[in-house]
Amino acid sequence: MVDTLLSISGLTKAYPGVVANDAVSFDIAKGEIHALLGENGAGKSTLVKMIFGLVAPDKGSMTWDGAAFAPTKPSDARRAGVAMVFQHFSLFDALNVAENVALGMEDPPKPRDLARQIREVSETYGLPLDPFRTVGTLSAGERQRVEIIRCLLQEPRLLIMDEPTSVLTPQEVEILFETLRKLKSEGTSILYISHKLEEIRALCDEATILRRGQKVATCVPRETTAREMAEMMVGASFATPEAKPHVPGEVLLKVQDLSMPAPGAFGTPLRSISFEVRAGEVLGLGGVAGNGQDELLIALAGERPAPAGSLFLKGQDISAAGPVARRDAGLLSGPEERLGHAAAPDMSLVENGVLTAVRRQEMLRNGFISWGRARGFAEAVIERFDVRTPGPQTAARALSGGNLQKFVVGREISQDPDVLIINQPTWGVDAAAAAFIRQSLLDLASKGGAVVVISQDLDELMEVSDRFGALNEGRLSPIRPVSELDIEKIGLMMGGAHDMEVAHVAE
């Protein structure tokens, strides 16, 4: 008989207009790595929030090691032995590692003792980290180590991880997996949430699959293909993105020696960025988070003027143009940060559509917004991109992260730009939605658009890109055809390897 750590029985949680979890039941065994899978809006986040004491269930119960378990706040869950690494890091850039770790502890030890504990835990689990480094100077992978070590200092019995590899290179992913396997061997249970199904197959012992709030299946990942798991999640089959044969046309976007200082104390300066992208082409730009991706998009979109370098759109110099003029000329963009940058949290989807599409979609009538046209545009995006929402008047912040991502990406693609710059287009969306978004990007290119995809998802870049370059510390590597590369070479390029080193791997 399996020794169960956490048993979930009939958990139900409803919000106005939606049942987030509907009588969900499953068990997590001691020393098991258990995957929780589901498409966007399936109820994964709500479920782990109930386990962690952030949300109270309407019905159902949980038992922890055979005893009743009903945490009313995260501190209750932590005392029982539950720790959680969230998808979005909750760290203060201006503080050092030890100070950030201390903020997450109810009774932190003295700074010297805490620094010693951080060093010991980091060495034990192969996650090297200097407790006195300022967090703002750390890479994304190192920041994740801070979050993990903060959890490990609690000596958890259950570690919940939400999309833990979204900002890591393949080499960093393998280090993380070694750590998780070591924790498993010591008896720690892990609840692992990820849309990267091949990772689930490599790491997890069992998977529970949710669809629209209900548990619909369980499987053993290593005995199940990634496509089979994806189809369980969505309840249907879906097509693999496919590019149509094409010959790239004229250069639509040309960037020459673009340089820009860091936007803040912990930003990344852009250093002499040069590339071009042609009609019908998808250019993939990879990089570990924090190497200039956000800064590049901001510079290309015109949100912040670059003091050095030039930008040509369809042969016209737009270096001095602002974001509205660049949009009018046909250069559109979609930033990584959904709430606050790509979308105004408290505005409705209709209003968020107006923010970027009011001119291109001809929503103005005699200087006034035509709300009928605005609503029609939002409804078209919602339908085409399968955005799960009660309606177009719903506030952006009320959508799940994946559904908001589908809306903001769809909003830009639906405007048929000449050039689209998109950062992390499928971040946090399920396999079927990711396939649809990628196909939409390929379709945009096949109609003669030029697409620049900035992404940390290497599989995505290999799937959609014609050519590839890597960003590292604000510098762009030479652009190379994807046909000459594989995942390992791309990972090395993202880590700052020179052409000679990458070429050596190819031999």
C-alpha positions in Angstrom: 0.0 0.0 0.0 1.3 3.4 -1.0 2.2 5.7 2.0 0.1 8.8 1.4 1.2 12.2 2.5 -1.6 14.4 1.2 -5.1 13.2 0.3 -7.5 15.5 -1.4 -11.2 14.6 -1.4 -13.9 16.4 -3.3 -12.4 19.8 -3.2 -14.8 22.4 -4.7 -14.3 26.1 -5.1 -16.7 28.4 -7.1 -16.4 32.1 -8.0 -19.1 34.2 -9.6 -19.8 32.7 -13.0 -17.3 29.9 -12.8 -16.6 26.7 -10.8 -12.8 26.7 -10.5 -12.6 23.2 -8.9 -15.4 20.7 -9.0 -15.1 17.8 -6.6 -11.4 17.2 -7.3 -9.8 14.2 -5.5 -6.4 12.7 -5.7 -3.5 11.6 -3.4 0.2 12.5 -3.3 2.5 9.8 -1.9 5.5 10.4 0.3 8.6 10.7 -1.8 6.6 11.1 -5.0 7.0 13.8 -7.8 3.4 14.3 -8.8 2.4 16.4 -11.8 -0.7 18.6 -11.9 -1.7 19.2 -15.5 -4.4 21.2 -17.2 -5.1 23.8 -19.8 -5.4 27.5 -18.9 -8.4 28.0 -16.6 -8.5 24.3 -15.7 -8.3 25.1 -11.9 -4.6 24.3 -11.1 -3.9 27.6 -9.4 -7.0 27.5 -7.3 -6.3 24.0 -6.2 -2.7 24.7 -5.0 -3.9 27.9 -3.3 -6.3 25.7 -1.2 -3.4 23.4 -0.3 -1.2 26.4 0.6 -4.0 28.1 2.7 -4.5 31.1 0.4 -8.1 30.1 -0.5 -10.7 28.2 1.5 -12.6 25.4 -0.3 -16.4 25.6 -0.4 -16.7 21.8 -0.1 -14.4 18.8 0.3 -11.6 18.0 2.7 -7.9 17.2 2.9 -5.9 14.9 5.1 -2.2 15.3 5.9 -0.4 12.2 7.0 -3.8 10.7 8.0 -4.9 13.8 10.0 -7.4 16.5 9.0 -5.7 19.3 7.1 -7.5 22.7 6.6 -5.0 25.6 6.5 -6.6 29.0 6.7 -3.4 30.9 5.8 0.0 30.1 4.3 1.7 30.1 7.8 -0.6 27.1 8.7 0.5 25.2 5.6 4.2 26.0 6.2 4.0 24.8 9.8 2.6 21.5 8.5 5.5 21.2 6.0 4.2 22.7 2.8 6.4 25.1 0.8 5.7 26.7 -2.5 7.9 28.2 -5.3 5.6 30.5 -7.2 5.9 31.1 -11.0 6.5 34.8 -10.4 9.4 35.5 -8.1 8.7 37.6 -5.0 12.1 39.1 -4.4 13.4 42.6 -3.7 16.1 43.6 -6.1 17.8 46.0 -3.7 18.2 43.4 -0.9 20.8 40.7 -0.8 20.0 36.9 -0.9 20.0 36.4 2.9 17.8 39.5 3.5 15.3 38.2 0.9 15.3 34.7 2.5 14.8 36.3 6.0 11.7 38.1 4.8 10.0 34.8 4.0 10.7 33.4 7.5 8.5 33.9 10.5 11.3 33.7 13.0 14.6 34.2 11.0 17.9 33.4 12.7 20.7 35.9 13.1 22.1 37.1 9.8 25.4 35.3 10.3 23.6 32.0 11.1 21.2 32.4 8.2 24.1 33.0 5.8 25.8 29.8 7.0 22.5 27.9 6.6 22.0 29.2 3.0 25.6 28.1 2.1 25.1 24.7 3.6 21.7 24.1 1.9 22.9 25.5 -1.4 26.0 23.2 -1.4 24.0 20.1 -0.3 21.5 20.4 -3.2 23.9 21.7 -5.9 22.4 25.2 -6.0 25.5 27.4 -5.4 24.5 30.9 -4.1 26.3 33.7 -2.3 24.1 34.9 0.6 25.5 38.4 0.3 24.9 38.9 -3.4 22.4 41.7 -4.2 19.4 40.0 -5.8 19.2 42.6 -8.6 22.5 41.3 -9.9 21.4 37.7 -10.1 20.4 35.9 -13.3 16.9 34.4 -13.5 18.2 30.9 -12.7 20.0 32.3 -9.6 16.8 34.1 -8.5 14.9 30.8 -8.7 17.6 29.3 -6.5 16.9 31.9 -3.9 13.2 30.9 -3.9 14.0 27.2 -3.7 16.5 27.6 -0.9 14.1 29.8 1.0 11.6 26.8 0.8 14.3 24.2 1.6 15.3 26.0 4.8 11.8 25.1 6.0 12.6 21.4 5.6 9.3 20.9 3.7 7.6 17.6 3.4 5.7 18.8 0.3 7.2 21.2 -2.2 4.9 22.8 -4.7 6.5 24.2 -7.9 4.6 26.3 -10.4 6.2 26.5 -13.9 9.8 26.2 -12.4 11.7 26.0 -15.7 10.1 28.8 -17.6 13.2 31.0 -17.2 16.0 28.4 -17.3 18.4 27.2 -19.9 18.5 23.4 -20.7 21.7 23.2 -18.6 20.0 24.9 -15.6 16.9 22.7 -16.0 19.1 19.6 -15.6 20.6 21.0 -12.4 17.1 21.7 -11.0 16.0 18.2 -11.9 19.0 16.7 -10.0 18.0 18.7 -7.0 14.4 17.6 -7.2 15.4 13.9 -7.6 17.7 14.3 -4.5 14.8 15.7 -2.5 12.6 12.8 -3.7 15.2 10.3 -2.5 15.1 11.9 0.9 11.4 11.4 1.1 10.2 14.9 0.1 7.0 15.0 -2.0 6.8 17.4 -4.9 3.7 18.7 -6.7 5.0 19.9 -10.1 3.0 22.2 -12.4 4.3 22.7 -15.9 3.1 23.0 -19.5 6.4 21.5 -20.7 5.2 17.9 -21.1 8.5 16.3 -22.1 9.8 17.6 -18.7 6.9 16.0 -17.0 7.7 12.7 -18.7 11.3 12.9 -17.7 10.7 13.8 -14.1 7.3 12.9 -12.7 6.0 9.6 -11.3 2.3 10.2 -11.7 0.1 12.9 -13.2 -3.3 14.2 -12.3 -5.1 16.0 -15.2 -7.7 18.7 -14.7 -10.1 20.0 -17.4 -12.5 22.9 -16.7 -12.2 22.4 -12.9 -12.7 18.6 -12.9 -10.2 15.7 -12.6 -10.5 13.8 -15.9 -7.6 11.4 -15.9 -4.5 10.2 -14.2 -1.5 8.6 -15.9 2.1 7.6 -15.5 4.0 10.2 -17.6 6.9 8.0 -18.6 4.4 5.6 -20.2 2.4 8.3 -21.9 3.4 10.5 -24.8 3.4 14.3 -24.5 0.7 14.5 -27.2 -1.5 12.0 -25.3 -1.2 14.1 -22.2 -2.0 17.3 -24.1 -5.1 15.7 -25.6 -6.3 14.5 -22.2 -5.9 18.1 -21.0 -8.0 19.7 -23.8 -10.3 16.8 -24.5 -9.6 16.8 -28.2 -6.8 16.4 -30.7 -5.0 19.5 -32.1 -2.7 20.2 -35.0 1.1 20.6 -34.7 2.1 24.1 -36.0 3.4 23.9 -39.5 5.1 26.6 -41.6 4.2 26.8 -45.3 7.1 26.7 -47.7 8.3 30.2 -48.4 11.1 32.3 -49.7 11.8 35.4 -47.5 11.0 38.7 -49.3 12.2 42.2 -48.8 13.7 43.4 -45.6 10.9 44.9 -43.5 12.8 45.7 -40.3 16.5 46.6 -40.1 18.2 47.4 -36.8 21.7 48.9 -36.9 24.0 49.2 -33.8 21.1 49.8 -31.4 22.4 50.7 -28.0 20.6 51.9 -24.9 21.6 52.3 -21.3 20.0 50.2 -18.6 16.5 51.6 -17.7 17.3 51.2 -14.0 19.8 50.1 -11.4 19.2 46.4 -12.2 18.2 46.6 -15.9 20.4 45.4 -18.8 21.9 47.9 -21.3 21.7 47.1 -25.0 25.0 46.9 -26.7 25.2 47.5 -30.4 22.3 45.3 -31.5 22.1 44.7 -35.2 19.8 42.4 -37.2 17.2 42.4 -40.0 14.1 40.4 -40.6 12.4 39.9 -44.0 8.8 39.6 -45.2 7.6 36.0 -44.6 10.3 35.3 -42.0 10.2 34.5 -38.3 13.4 35.5 -36.4 13.8 33.8 -33.1 15.7 35.6 -30.3 16.5 33.5 -27.3 18.0 34.3 -23.9 17.8 33.6 -20.2 15.6 36.1 -18.5 17.3 39.3 -17.6 19.7 39.5 -20.6 18.0 42.4 -22.4 14.8 40.9 -23.8 12.5 43.5 -22.2 14.8 46.3 -23.0 15.0 45.3 -26.6 11.3 45.1 -27.1 10.9 48.5 -25.4 13.5 50.0 -27.7 12.0 48.5 -30.9 8.5 49.5 -29.9 9.6 53.1 -29.3 8.6 53.2 -25.7 12.0 54.4 -24.7 14.2 56.2 -27.2 17.6 54.6 -28.0 20.3 57.2 -28.0 22.5 55.3 -30.4 21.8 53.2 -33.5 19.0 53.3 -36.2 15.8 51.5 -37.0 14.4 51.2 -40.5 10.8 50.0 -41.2 10.1 49.2 -44.9 13.1 51.3 -45.7 12.0 54.3 -43.8 14.0 55.6 -40.8 11.8 55.5 -37.7 14.5 55.9 -35.2 13.0 59.1 -33.8 9.4 57.9 -34.0 7.4 57.2 -30.8 5.3 54.1 -30.2 2.1 55.5 -31.7 3.8 56.5 -34.9 5.5 53.1 -35.1 2.2 51.3 -34.7 0.6 53.5 -37.4 3.5 52.6 -39.7 2.9 48.9 -39.1 5.3 47.9 -36.3 3.4 46.3 -33.4 4.6 44.7 -30.2 3.5 42.4 -27.4 5.5 42.7 -24.1 6.2 39.8 -21.7 4.6 41.4 -18.6 0.8 40.8 -19.1 -0.7 42.9 -16.3 0.5 46.4 -16.2 2.4 46.5 -19.5 0.5 44.5 -22.1 -2.9 45.1 -20.4 -4.3 47.6 -17.9 -5.5 45.3 -15.0 -8.7 47.2 -14.1 -9.8 47.9 -17.7 -12.2 45.6 -19.5 -11.0 43.5 -22.5 -12.9 45.9 -24.7 -11.0 48.9 -23.3 -7.7 47.0 -23.5 -8.4 46.3 -27.1 -8.9 50.1 -27.7 -5.6 50.9 -26.1 -3.5 49.4 -29.0 -6.1 49.0 -31.8 -8.1 52.2 -31.8 -6.4 53.6 -34.9 -5.6 50.5 -36.8 -9.1 49.1 -36.4 -10.7 52.5 -37.1 -12.6 52.7 -33.8 -12.7 56.6 -33.9 -15.8 58.4 -35.2 -15.4 62.2 -35.3 -12.9 62.0 -32.4 -15.1 59.7 -30.3 -14.6 56.0 -29.7 -17.1 53.7 -31.4 -17.7 51.3 -28.6 -19.7 49.0 -30.9 -16.6 48.5 -33.1 -14.4 48.2 -30.0 -16.7 45.5 -28.6 -16.8 43.7 -31.9 -13.0 43.7 -32.1 -12.7 42.3 -28.5 -15.3 39.6 -29.2 -13.5 38.6 -32.4 -10.2 38.2 -30.5 -11.9 36.2 -27.7 -13.6 33.8 -30.2 -10.6 33.3 -32.5 -8.1 32.7 -29.7 -10.5 30.8 -27.4 -10.1 33.2 -24.5 -12.0 31.8 -21.5 -13.9 34.7 -20.0 -17.4 35.5 -19.0 -17.5 38.3 -21.6 -15.6 41.2 -23.2 -16.5 43.5 -20.4 -14.5 41.4 -17.9 -11.6 43.2 -16.3 -8.2 42.0 -17.5 -7.1 41.1 -14.0 -10.0 38.6 -13.6 -8.6 36.3 -16.3 -6.2 33.5 -15.6 -2.7 34.3 -16.8 -2.9 32.0 -19.8 -6.2 33.4 -21.0 -5.0 37.0 -20.7 -1.9 35.9 -22.6 -4.1 34.6 -25.4 -6.0 37.9 -25.5 -3.0 40.2 -25.6 -1.2 38.1 -28.3 -4.4 37.8 -30.3 -5.1 41.5 -30.0 -1.8 42.2 -31.8 -1.9 39.4 -34.4 -5.5 40.4 -35.3 -4.3 43.8 -36.4 -2.3 42.3 -39.3 1.0 44.1 -38.6 3.8 44.4 -41.1 6.2 43.6 -38.3 5.3 42.0 -35.0 7.8 41.9 -32.1 6.5 39.5 -29.5 8.1 38.6 -26.2 7.2 35.2 -24.6 4.1 34.6 -26.8 3.1 31.3 -25.2 4.4 31.8 -21.6 2.0 30.1 -19.2 -0.4 28.8 -21.8 -1.4 25.1 -22.3 -0.1 22.9 -25.1 -3.2 23.4 -27.4 -3.2 27.2 -26.9 0.5 27.4 -27.5 0.2 25.4 -30.7 -2.6 27.7 -31.9 -0.6 30.9 -31.0 2.5 29.5 -32.8 0.5 28.6 -35.9 -1.0 32.1 -35.9 2.5 33.6 -35.9 3.5 31.3 -38.7 0.3 32.3 -40.6 1.1 36.0 -40.1 4.5 35.4 -41.7 3.1 33.4 -44.5 0.9 36.4 -45.4 4.0 38.5 -45.8 4.5 39.8 -42.3 7.9 39.8 -40.5 7.8 38.3 -37.0 10.4 38.6 -34.2 9.8 36.1 -31.5 11.7 36.7 -28.2 11.4 33.6 -26.0 13.0 31.5 -23.3 11.2 28.4 -24.7 13.8 26.7 -26.8 11.3 24.2 -28.3 9.2 27.1 -29.4 12.0 28.8 -31.1 13.1 25.7 -32.9 9.5 25.1 -34.0 8.6 28.5 -35.4 11.9 30.3 -36.3 13.7 30.4 -39.7 16.8 32.0 -38.1 18.0 32.4 -34.5 20.1 34.7 -32.4 20.8 34.7 -28.6 20.8 37.6 -26.2 23.4 37.6 -23.5 24.1 40.6 -21.2 22.6 42.9 -23.8 24.6 41.6 -26.7 23.2 39.7 -29.7 25.0 36.7 -31.1 25.5 36.3 -34.9 22.2 35.2 -36.4 22.2 31.6 -37.7 19.7 29.5 -39.6 17.8 27.2 -37.3 18.5 24.3 -39.6 22.2 24.5 -38.4 21.3 24.3 -34.7 19.9 22.0 -32.0 18.7 22.6 -28.5 22.1 22.1 -26.9 23.8 24.6 -29.2 21.1 27.1 -28.6 21.4 26.6 -24.9 25.1 27.3 -25.1 24.5 30.4 -27.2 22.0 31.7 -24.6 24.7 31.1 -21.9 27.1 33.3 -23.8 29.1 30.7 -25.7 31.1 32.0 -28.6 30.7 30.6 -32.1 33.9 28.6 -31.7 32.5 26.8 -28.6 29.1 26.2 -30.3 30.9 24.9 -33.4 32.9 22.5 -31.3 29.8 21.0 -29.9 28.6 20.4 -33.4 31.6 18.3 -34.3 
